[in-house]
Amino acid sequence: MKDIPSPTKTRELVIQILYQKNISGDSNTKVLKELKQNQKSLNTDKVSQIVKEIKDLKKEFIETIEKFSNIPFSRIGEIELSILYLALYEISQSQLDKPIVINEAIKLAKKFGQNSSHKFINAILDKAIKDK
């Protein structure tokens, strides 16, 4: 039986898939197929579900990011966008407490993003939550 990834591992896989999709231009189907091949021991159903749902909500997330960012959208790094998409998804679609979502996004930004990414992501998410 395949292992179910932890919530942290699931988040990491989701942002890696979103990042790979953004830089390669590949379809969801292709990147998710590669994920299944590379993570044979993991049950990746949850990751696939989240990535597909983010695709459906991406336009709304882009509008939110543009509304609250002081940086032009085209200049925001792909990894930062991937983290923001996931965090905005969790804020709008999950029952998680908002501070937990922000904290997880900051951890991902510190691990994968540029030096001050976590501050940028924190500011966007904080404004987005207050706006709801």
Backbone as a ProteinNet text record, in pm:
[ID]
protein_1_A
[PRIMARY]
MKDIPSPTKTRELVIQILYQKNISGDSNTKVLKELKQNQKSLNTDKVSQIVKEIKDLKKEFIETIEKFSNIPFSRIGEIELSILYLALYEISQSQLDKPIVINEAIKLAKKFGQNSSHKFINAILDKAIKDK
[TERTIARY]
84	0	87.9	42.4	120.8	103.3	210.4	206.9	130	57.6	-9.1	88.1	120.7	217.8	160.6	249	208.3	155	80.2	34.7	150.1	262.3	378.8	433.1	447.7	497.8	400.6	271.2	169.9	187	203.3	222.8	348.2	456.1	581.4	563.1	496.5	473.8	385	282.6	193.2	270.8	350.7	421.6	526.9	586.3	682.4	613.7	494	417.6	377	325.3	283.6	402.6	515.8	637.7	680.4	683.9	724.8	630.8	502.2	402.7	426.7	452.7	473.4	596.9	706.5	829.1	837.3	769.4	777.8	663.3	550.9	433.1	360.9	403.4	340.6	200.1	121.1	-15.8	-17.3	-130.5	-150.9	-128	-186.7	-179.5	-34.3	47.8	187.4	265.7	254	333.1	284	153.7	101.7	142	149.6	196.2	342.5	423.9	564.9	576.2	489.8	490	464.7	363.7	331.5	448.3	520.2	635.7	751.4	770.1	882.6	854.2	728.1	688.5	607.1	661.5	588.6	538.8	611	572.7	463.9	431.5	334.1	200.8	94.8	-37.5	-47.2	-49.6	-45.7	-183.9	-289	-424.5	-458.1	-422.3	-452.7	-378.6	-253.4	-173.9	-241.1	-280.6	-346.1	-474.8	-552.8	-680.1	-656.1	-560.3	-531.7	-483.6	-391.9	-337.9	-450.5	-540.1	-652.2	-746	-774.1	-862.9	-798.8	-668.3	-597.9	-607.9	-596.1	-607.1	-741.4	-848.1	-982	-997.4	-919	-931.6	-820	-729.6	-607.8	-636.6	-734.5	-766.8	-803.8	-885.9	-926.4	-804.3	-712.7	-592.4	-501.4	-489.7	-406.4	-461.8	-593.5	-655.9	-625.9	-632.3	-602.4	-456.8	-367	-224.1	-197.6	-254.5	-234.9	-291.8	-403	-468.4	-381.1	-310.9	-238.5	-86.1	-34.6	110.5	157.8	270.8	332.7	436.3	447	538.7	452.7	489.1	412.2	407.2	291.8	271.4	380.4	418.1	517.5	656.3	679	810.2	813.3	699.3	694.4	751.2	839.2	902.7	802.8	836.1	746.6	725.6	828.8	812.9	722.9	738.8	653.7	507.1	486.4	349.5	290.6	371.1	323.8	282.1	361.7	329.2	202	190.7	70.9	-54.1	-43.9	-160.2	-206.5	-111.6	-147.5	-209.1	-148.1	-198.9	-337.8	-357.6	-489	-593.1	-550.7	-639.2	-680.4	-581.3	-610.9	-698.2	-678.1	-759.8	-905.3	-924	-1060.3	-1130.1	-1053.4	-1115.2	-1101.6	-1024.3	-1005.8	-1058.3	-1064	-1112.6	-997.8	-876.9	-761.9	-772.9	-722.9	-718	-623.9	-663	-584.1	-439.5	-414.6	-274.6	-190	-251.8	-178	-140.2	-233.6	-206.4	-91.7	-98	8	141.7	141.9	264.4	324.7	241.3	290.8	347.5	280.9	329.3	464.7	479.3	606.3	717.7	686.5	786.8	831	733.7	766.6	851.6	818.1	894.3	1037.7	1053.7	1189.1	1269.7	1203	1271.7	1303	1207.9	1222.4	1241.2	1198.4	1198.6	1328.1	1324.8	1439.6	1442.2	1547.9	1570.6	1452.7	1387.8	1279.6	1141	1133.7	1006	901.5	944.4	847.3	777.6	849.4	788.3	683.7	717.9	625.7	499.6	518.4	405.4	319.5	382.9	309.3	222.1	278.7	204.8	83.7	102.2	-8	-119.1	-83.3	-183	-256.1	-180.2	-240.5	-347.1	-313.6	-408.2	-527.8	-502.2	-610.6	-709.8	-658.3	-745	-829.5	-764.3	-835.9	-941.9	-922.5	-1014.4	-1140.2	-1135.5	-1250.2	-1360.4
-120	0	125.6	226.2	349.7	435.7	505.8	597.3	723.8	775.4	904.6	1011.2	1107.7	1209.6	1298.9	1348.4	1441.6	1569.4	1649.8	1778.1	1865.2	1862	1940.9	1888.3	1756.9	1695.1	1721.5	1713.8	1742.4	1884.3	1980.2	2120.3	2135.8	2071.7	2080.7	2024.7	1911	1850.8	1939.4	1998.6	2087.1	2205.7	2272.1	2390	2347.7	2230	2182.9	2156.9	2098.6	2072.5	2204.9	2297.4	2427.7	2501.2	2495.7	2560.3	2496.1	2363.6	2291.5	2325	2330.6	2364.9	2506	2599.1	2739	2756.7	2692.2	2716.2	2632.1	2516.3	2429.1	2451.4	2501.9	2515.8	2384	2278.4	2146.7	2146.2	2051	2036.8	1973.7	1991.4	1923.2	1773.3	1717	1572.3	1526.1	1598.2	1557.4	1566.6	1679.3	1695	1601.6	1575.9	1483.9	1339.3	1305.5	1171.4	1152.8	1256.3	1251.4	1238.3	1309.5	1301.7	1157.3	1093.8	955	862.1	885.5	802.4	824.8	950	984	953.3	944	922.1	792.7	685.3	558	509.5	543.4	494.8	580.2	695.1	786.5	782.3	797.6	818.3	967	999.4	1139.8	1192.4	1121.6	1163.6	1302.8	1329.3	1460.1	1572	1546.3	1645.4	1674.8	1569.5	1585.3	1665.7	1635.2	1705.1	1854.4	1886.4	2027.3	2101.6	2040.7	2105.1	2132.6	2037.7	2056.3	2166.5	2170.4	2273.9	2412.3	2419.8	2548.1	2597.5	2506.9	2545.8	2614.6	2561	2618	2754.6	2780	2905	3005.4	2969	3047.8	3193.2	3214.9	3351.5	3439	3384.8	3455.7	3485	3387.3	3405	3511.9	3514.4	3615.5	3754.9	3769.2	3899.1	3942.1	3848.3	3878.2	3921.7	3848.3	3881.6	4019.8	4046.7	4177.9	4290.2	4264.5	4366.2	4407.7	4311.9	4340	4348.2	4324.6	4327.2	4465.7	4505.8	4631.6	4605.4	4480.5	4440.6	4401.4	4444.4	4401.5	4248.1	4194.6	4049.1	3978.6	4038	3975.2	3964.1	4036.4	4034.6	3944.6	3885.8	3796.2	3660.9	3606	3478.5	3364	3265.9	3151	3071.1	3057.3	2979.1	3055.4	3187.2	3268.6	3261.5	3265.7	3252.3	3116.2	3012.4	2877.6	2868.1	2926.9	2926.4	3007.5	3122.1	3205.3	3134.9	3068.9	2994.7	2889.9	2815.3	2711.6	2773.1	2879.2	2941.3	3001.6	3068.2	3125.4	3015.1	2904.5	2788.1	2739.3	2722.9	2673.7	2771.5	2900.1	3000.4	2990.7	2973.6	2975.8	2839.8	2730.5	2599.2	2502.3	2536.3	2441	2499.1	2415	2455.7	2497.6	2500.9	2536.4	2680.2	2702.1	2837.9	2921.5	3045	3133.3	3151.1	3168.3	3182.4	3058.4	2940.9	2818.1	2820.5	2861.1	2869.2	2966.6	3083.4	3182.6	3128.6	3066.1	3010.9	2904.8	2817.8	2713.5	2776.2	2879	2946.6	3013.8	3073.8	3137.7	3033.2	2918.4	2810.3	2765.3	2749.4	2709.2	2815.7	2942.1	3051.1	3055.4	3029.3	3028.1	2910.9	2799.9	2680.4	2688.1	2737.6	2732.1	2867.5	2975.4	3106.5	3183.2	3305	3393.8	3450.7	3525.4	3572.7	3639	3732.6	3805.8	3761.9	3648.5	3598.2	3584.6	3535.9	3509.8	3638.6	3751.4	3878.6	3921.5	3905.3	3939.7	3853.1	3723.2	3629.7	3659	3684.5	3717.8	3842.1	3944.5	4069.3	4046.8	3973.9	3947.5	3869.5	3762	3676.7	3751	3830.6	3908.2	4003.5	4073.3	4166.2	4090.6	3977.1	3898.2	3849.4	3805.6	3757.6	3872	3985.7	4101.1	4154.2	4130.3	4180.1	4093	3971.9	3879.2	3909.1
0	0	0	-70.9	-81.7	42.1	76.9	191.3	155.5	252.2	235	284.5	198.4	241.3	351.4	434.9	540.8	475.5	552.8	496.4	445.3	516.9	474	341.8	331.2	207.6	92.7	120.2	17.8	-34.2	56.9	15.8	-70.5	-27.4	-103.1	-244	-253.9	-385.1	-472	-412.4	-488.6	-544.1	-460.9	-514.4	-616.9	-600	-699.4	-833.7	-828.6	-951.2	-1016.1	-935.9	-990.6	-1052.6	-983.9	-1033.8	-1165.8	-1167.7	-1288.7	-1405	-1375.3	-1477.4	-1532.1	-1442.3	-1482.9	-1569.2	-1531.5	-1608	-1735	-1736	-1853.3	-1951.7	-1899.9	-1984.3	-2007.5	-1937.2	-1952.5	-1893.4	-1936.6	-1887.8	-1749.3	-1680.4	-1551.8	-1567.3	-1672	-1693.8	-1700.5	-1775.6	-1792.7	-1661.3	-1592.2	-1469.6	-1358.6	-1354.5	-1252.7	-1283.3	-1410.7	-1450.1	-1407.5	-1430.4	-1388.9	-1237.1	-1164.9	-1018.8	-974.1	-1031.9	-995.1	-1022.6	-1133	-1167.1	-1069.2	-1029.4	-940.6	-794.1	-757.2	-617.4	-607	-658.1	-664.1	-528.2	-420.8	-288	-223.1	-284.7	-225.3	-298.3	-222.4	-278.6	-312.6	-439.7	-482.2	-521.7	-485.2	-522.7	-469.5	-344.1	-282	-355.7	-390.2	-463.6	-598.4	-668.3	-798.9	-786	-684.5	-662.5	-639.1	-553.2	-521.6	-646.7	-721.5	-842.5	-942.8	-959.2	-1053.4	-1005.7	-876.1	-822.6	-830.4	-809.3	-821.7	-966.2	-1061.3	-1202.9	-1228.5	-1170.2	-1189.2	-1122.5	-1017.9	-940.7	-970.6	-1059.4	-1081.5	-1119.9	-1205	-1248.7	-1128.3	-1040.5	-918.4	-830.1	-818.6	-736.4	-796	-927.4	-993	-963.6	-970.7	-940.4	-796.8	-703.4	-562.9	-547	-608.8	-598.5	-658.5	-775.7	-839.8	-754.1	-689.5	-606.9	-487.8	-428.6	-304.5	-319	-437.8	-457.1	-496.5	-439.6	-481.2	-591	-631.9	-739	-859.8	-980.8	-1098.7	-1106.2	-1142.4	-1144.9	-1225.6	-1337.6	-1426.6	-1362.4	-1253.3	-1187.5	-1064.6	-1029.8	-913.6	-956.8	-874.6	-906.6	-914.5	-996	-1016	-887.7	-807.8	-683.8	-586.2	-582.9	-495.5	-540.8	-671.6	-723.5	-687.7	-700.8	-668.4	-521.6	-434.1	-290.2	-265.3	-330.1	-313.2	-364.7	-478.9	-531	-430.3	-375.9	-279.2	-153.4	-102.1	20.6	-1.9	-114.4	-143.6	-161.7	-218.8	-230.9	-91.6	-3.3	131.8	209.5	189.3	258.1	210.7	81.2	26.4	26.8	26.6	6.6	123.2	224.7	334.8	465.9	564.1	696.3	788.5	735.2	817.5	868	989.1	1043	956.5	932.2	844.6	892.1	1024.4	1066.9	1035	1037.4	1003.2	855.2	771.1	627	600.2	662.4	643.4	693.5	810.8	866.8	775	721.1	629.3	501.7	450.3	329.7	356.5	473.2	509.6	518.8	579	587.4	447.9	357.4	220.2	151.2	173.7	112.5	164.9	294	350.6	296.8	271.4	223	73.7	-7.1	-152.4	-219.6	-155.6	-220.3	-203.5	-250.6	-236.1	-93.9	-62.4	74.6	143.2	75.8	142	93.3	26.2	-26	82.9	198.4	305.1	349.9	347.3	386.7	284.2	156.8	48.4	56.3	71.6	78.2	201	312.7	435.2	413	351.2	328.5	237.4	128.9	34.8	104.1	173.8	238.9	351.1	425	533.7	477.8	370.3	307.4	249.1	188.3	126.1	232.9	347	453.5	512.4	532.9	588.5	493.3	363.8	261.9	251	301	287.5	386.2
[MASK]
++++++++++++++++++++++++++++++++++++++++++++++++++++++++++++++++++++++++++++++++++++++++++++++++++++++++++++++++++++++++++++++++++++

